[in-house]
Amino acid sequence: MSLTKKKIDLLREFINFECENCKKHEKKVGKLEPHRIQRGNMGGKYVLRNILMLCSKCHKLIHSNENGIGGR
C-alpha cells in the first residue's frame, strides 16, 4: 500500500518541508519523497513511525547504501 498525495503533503508540512536527513528545505532540493525505514519486502508499511521524508538525493543515497554500493 502506498501513501496518497494528500498524506504525503501533510507529512511534508509536518516536518516544515525539510529533508529529515540533510535538513535542506524543499525550495533548494525539490519535493520530498517518503522512504520506508523498514523495507516493504521486509514487512515495512507506510505508517508514521516507519517513514522518513527525504529529498531525492538523500533517498537515492540511502537506497544505494542498502544495496552495498556507493556512499562509503
Stockholm file with secondary structure:
# STOCKHOLM 1.0

chainA/1-72         MSLTKKKIDLLREFINFECENCKKHEKKVGKLEPHRIQRGNMGGKYVLRNILMLCSKCHKLIHSNENGIGGR
#=GR chainA/1-72 SS CCCCHHHHHHHHHHTTTBCTTTCCBHHHHCSCEEEESSCGGGTCCSCGGGEEEECHHHHHHHHHHHTTCSCC
#=GC SS_cons        CCCCHHHHHHHHHHTTTBCTTTCCBHHHHCSCEEEESSCGGGTCCSCGGGEEEECHHHHHHHHHHHTTCSCC
//
